[in-house]
Amino acid sequence: MEESGQLRRAFVDATAGAISGGVSRTVTSPLDVIKIRFQVQLEPTNQWALLRRDVHRNSKYTGMLQATKDILREEGLKGFWRGNVPALLMVMPYTAIQFTVLQQLKTFASGSSKSEDHINLSPYLSYISGALAGCAATVGSYPFDLLRTILASQGEPKVYRNMRSAFVDIFRTRGVPGLYAGLTPTLVEIVPYAGLQFGTYDTFKRWMKAWNHLRCSNSSQGDEFISSFQLFICGLAAGTCAKAVCHPLDVVKKRFQIEGLQRHPRYGARLEPRAYRNMHDGLRRILLEEGWAGLYKGIVPSIAKAAPAGAVTFVAYECTSDWLESFLT
């Protein structure tokens, strides 16, 4: 009975995680494409920086509105969902693994498989569980993340027609290590990112429950019930906090992923193969050559995407998980 219950819980977590990740990714794909275009552009990404540094340098993208107009004009609406198939192949197993591992770790830490007991875990255990779950999910789904970045950043004319051609070329020219280019900075990024996202989400949920308890005349109901809108707000805040702190590491990761990618010259300078020796060298070079602004390229669309993405993911997960639990019982 106990083993059957654990298998059912794992199935619910994996299915709810995959569905929530797929919904969130599809909804926020346009912002993700814009973010990636900013992150892989070596030139300044705003007009003020362009004027200050070198008035003769040409930057393809210089603002969210301008980038949106350019992508729409040159690539059509489908350009905003470029790389969405490998992104879905990445994010659905990613969130499935992440939520499954997360719930197993919380069950082990709390001694209970009930979600209502997990919310009372200490903040430290919430952060550690989130970080470990993020690492497991990253290793399991990373090649799809690499392919998503390459397809989303290549622009027009295309270097690769589809995911298969990108996979074959990378595997042929760079081997298996090429499919994991940028994994180290990704893991360094995901530890604080996933830890912050899940830790702060649990913290905001505890605060929301306490607030409900204070404002509701029926204390037992106020202590138990958190509305979908409140879960959305908690996810929104958690996604914003995590992305604001970890964005520079995401920029370095994207640079490793597109090293050597042939793109049309209008998209800016090409990043040569092995341009950065390691993550530390990448951070140092970007800081020296592009300034602090270089480490925060794409921060506006990144937060604009991360906040609703986190909110949609958590709400979809909670709702799908509750529905599956009631359906299976």
C-alpha positions in Angstrom: 0.0 0.0 0.0 2.8 2.4 1.0 4.8 1.6 -2.2 1.7 2.0 -4.3 1.1 5.4 -2.8 4.6 6.5 -3.4 4.4 5.4 -7.1 1.1 7.3 -7.5 2.6 10.4 -5.9 5.6 10.2 -8.3 3.3 9.8 -11.3 1.2 12.8 -10.2 4.3 15.0 -9.6 5.9 14.0 -12.9 2.7 14.5 -15.0 1.7 17.8 -13.3 5.3 19.0 -13.6 5.4 18.2 -17.4 2.1 19.8 -18.1 2.8 22.9 -16.1 6.2 23.3 -17.8 4.7 22.9 -21.3 2.0 25.4 -20.6 4.3 28.0 -19.1 6.9 27.6 -21.8 4.5 28.0 -24.7 2.8 31.1 -23.2 6.1 32.9 -22.5 8.0 31.8 -25.7 8.0 35.3 -27.3 9.7 36.9 -24.3 12.2 34.1 -24.2 13.2 34.5 -27.8 13.7 38.3 -27.3 15.8 37.6 -24.2 18.0 35.1 -26.0 18.6 37.6 -28.9 19.8 40.2 -26.4 22.0 37.8 -24.4 23.9 36.5 -27.4 24.4 39.9 -29.0 28.0 41.1 -28.3 27.1 44.8 -29.2 25.3 47.1 -26.7 21.6 46.4 -26.4 20.3 50.0 -25.7 20.7 53.3 -27.5 22.3 55.1 -24.5 25.1 52.5 -24.2 25.6 52.5 -27.9 26.1 56.3 -28.0 28.4 56.3 -25.0 30.7 53.4 -26.2 31.0 53.8 -29.9 28.6 55.8 -32.1 29.7 53.8 -35.2 28.9 50.4 -33.8 25.8 48.7 -35.2 23.5 46.9 -32.8 20.8 44.7 -34.2 18.6 45.0 -31.1 18.4 48.1 -28.9 15.2 47.7 -26.9 12.3 45.4 -26.3 9.8 47.3 -28.6 12.4 47.6 -31.4 13.3 43.9 -31.1 9.7 42.9 -31.2 9.0 45.0 -34.3 12.2 43.6 -36.1 11.4 40.0 -35.3 7.8 40.4 -36.4 8.8 42.2 -39.6 11.6 39.8 -40.6 10.4 36.5 -39.3 6.7 36.8 -38.8 4.7 35.6 -35.8 6.4 32.2 -36.0 9.7 33.8 -35.2 8.5 34.3 -31.6 8.1 30.6 -31.2 11.4 29.7 -32.9 13.0 26.8 -31.0 9.8 26.1 -29.1 9.7 22.4 -30.0 13.2 21.6 -28.5 12.2 24.0 -25.7 9.1 21.9 -24.9 11.2 18.7 -25.2 13.6 20.3 -22.7 11.2 22.0 -20.3 8.6 19.2 -20.0 11.0 16.5 -18.8 12.9 19.2 -16.9 9.9 20.2 -14.8 8.7 16.6 -14.5 12.1 15.6 -13.1 12.3 18.7 -11.0 9.0 18.4 -9.3 9.3 14.7 -8.8 12.7 15.0 -7.1 11.6 18.0 -5.2 8.6 16.2 -3.7 10.7 13.1 -2.9 13.3 15.3 -1.1 10.5 17.1 0.8 8.9 13.8 1.8 12.2 12.5 3.1 12.9 15.7 5.0 9.4 16.1 6.5 8.7 12.3 7.0 5.4 12.8 5.2 4.2 12.7 1.6 1.4 15.2 2.2 1.8 18.6 0.5 0.3 20.4 3.5 3.2 19.1 5.6 5.8 20.2 3.1 4.9 23.9 3.5 6.0 23.8 7.1 9.6 22.7 6.2 12.2 25.2 7.3 13.3 27.7 4.7 16.8 26.1 4.5 15.4 22.7 3.6 13.1 24.3 1.0 16.1 26.1 -0.6 18.3 22.9 -0.5 15.6 20.7 -1.9 14.9 23.2 -4.8 18.6 23.4 -5.6 19.1 19.6 -5.7 16.0 19.1 -7.8 17.1 21.8 -10.2 20.5 20.1 -10.7 18.9 16.7 -11.4 16.5 18.2 -13.9 19.2 20.2 -15.7 21.5 17.3 -16.3 18.6 15.2 -17.5 17.3 17.7 -20.1 20.4 19.9 -21.0 20.9 19.0 -24.7 17.4 20.2 -25.5 18.2 23.5 -23.8 21.3 23.9 -25.9 19.3 23.2 -29.2 16.6 25.6 -28.1 19.1 28.4 -27.5 20.8 27.8 -30.9 17.5 27.7 -32.9 16.1 30.7 -31.1 19.3 32.8 -31.6 20.1 32.1 -35.3 17.7 34.5 -36.9 17.3 34.7 -40.7 18.6 33.2 -42.9 18.6 30.0 -40.8 21.8 28.1 -40.1 19.8 25.0 -39.2 16.5 24.1 -40.7 15.3 22.2 -37.7 16.3 20.5 -34.5 17.5 17.4 -36.2 20.0 19.2 -38.4 21.3 21.2 -35.5 21.7 18.1 -33.4 23.5 16.2 -36.2 25.9 19.1 -37.0 26.8 19.7 -33.3 27.3 16.0 -32.7 29.5 15.7 -35.9 31.7 18.7 -35.2 31.8 18.8 -31.4 30.8 15.4 -30.3 28.9 14.6 -27.1 30.7 17.4 -25.1 29.2 19.8 -27.7 25.7 18.8 -26.6 26.7 19.8 -23.0 28.5 23.1 -23.9 27.8 25.5 -21.1 26.7 22.9 -18.6 29.1 24.1 -15.8 27.8 27.7 -15.7 24.2 26.2 -16.0 24.7 24.1 -12.9 26.3 27.0 -11.1 23.3 29.1 -12.1 20.6 26.5 -11.3 21.7 25.9 -7.7 20.9 29.5 -6.5 18.1 29.9 -9.1 16.1 26.8 -8.3 16.9 27.2 -4.6 15.7 30.8 -4.6 12.6 30.0 -6.8 11.3 27.1 -4.7 12.5 28.5 -1.4 10.9 31.9 -1.9 7.8 30.3 -3.3 7.4 28.2 -0.1 8.1 31.3 2.0 5.5 33.4 0.2 3.0 30.6 0.6 3.6 30.5 4.3 3.2 34.3 4.5 0.0 34.0 2.4 -1.4 31.4 4.7 -0.6 33.5 7.7 -2.2 36.5 6.1 -5.3 34.5 5.3 -5.4 33.3 8.9 -5.4 36.9 10.1 -8.0 38.3 7.7 -10.4 35.3 7.7 -12.9 35.0 10.6 -12.9 31.2 10.2 -9.3 30.5 11.2 -9.2 26.9 10.1 -10.4 27.8 6.6 -8.1 30.8 6.4 -5.2 28.6 7.5 -5.8 26.0 4.8 -7.1 27.7 1.7 -4.8 29.6 -0.7 -6.6 30.8 -3.9 -5.2 30.3 -7.4 -4.7 34.0 -7.6 -2.6 34.0 -4.5 -0.6 31.1 -5.8 -0.1 33.1 -9.0 1.2 36.1 -6.9 3.6 33.8 -4.9 5.0 32.3 -8.2 5.3 35.8 -9.8 7.4 37.0 -6.8 9.5 33.9 -6.6 10.3 33.9 -10.4 11.2 37.6 -10.2 13.6 37.2 -7.2 15.3 34.2 -8.7 15.9 35.7 -12.1 17.1 39.1 -10.9 19.8 37.5 -8.8 21.0 34.8 -11.3 20.7 36.6 -14.7 24.5 37.2 -15.3 25.2 33.5 -15.0 22.4 32.9 -17.6 24.1 35.3 -20.0 27.4 33.4 -19.7 25.6 30.1 -20.3 24.0 31.4 -23.5 27.4 32.6 -24.8 28.9 29.1 -24.3 26.0 27.6 -26.1 26.3 29.7 -29.3 30.1 29.7 -29.6 31.0 29.3 -33.2 27.5 29.6 -34.5 27.4 31.1 -38.0 24.8 33.9 -38.2 24.0 36.6 -40.7 26.3 39.6 -40.1 23.3 41.8 -39.4 22.9 40.0 -36.1 26.2 41.3 -34.9 29.7 39.9 -34.2 30.2 36.2 -34.2 31.4 34.6 -31.0 34.4 32.5 -32.0 34.8 28.8 -30.8 36.3 28.6 -27.3 36.1 32.4 -26.9 35.9 31.8 -23.1 38.2 29.4 -21.3 35.7 28.8 -18.5 32.8 30.4 -16.6 35.1 32.8 -14.6 36.9 33.9 -17.8 33.5 34.4 -19.5 32.3 36.7 -16.7 35.5 38.6 -16.6 35.7 39.1 -20.4 32.1 40.2 -20.7 32.6 42.6 -17.8 35.8 44.1 -19.4 34.5 44.3 -23.0 30.8 45.1 -22.4 30.7 46.5 -18.9 28.2 45.7 -16.2 25.4 46.2 -18.7 26.8 43.2 -20.7 26.1 40.9 -17.7 22.5 42.1 -17.6 21.7 42.0 -21.3 18.1 40.9 -21.7 17.3 41.4 -18.0 14.0 43.3 -18.9 12.5 40.5 -21.1 14.1 38.0 -18.8 12.2 39.2 -15.8 9.1 39.9 -17.9 9.3 36.3 -18.9 10.5 34.7 -15.6 7.8 36.3 -13.4 4.7 35.0 -15.3 6.5 31.8 -16.3 7.1 31.0 -12.6 3.6 32.0 -11.7 2.0 29.9 -14.5 4.2 26.9 -13.7 3.3 26.9 -10.0 -0.4 27.5 -10.5 -0.6 24.9 -13.3 1.3 22.4 -11.2 -0.8 22.9 -8.1 -4.1 22.7 -10.1 -3.0 19.7 -12.2 -1.7 17.9 -9.1 -4.9 18.5 -7.2 -7.0 17.3 -10.1 -4.9 14.1 -10.7 -5.0 13.4 -6.9 -8.8 13.6 -6.9 -9.1 11.6 -10.2 -6.9 8.8 -9.0 -8.6 8.5 -5.6 
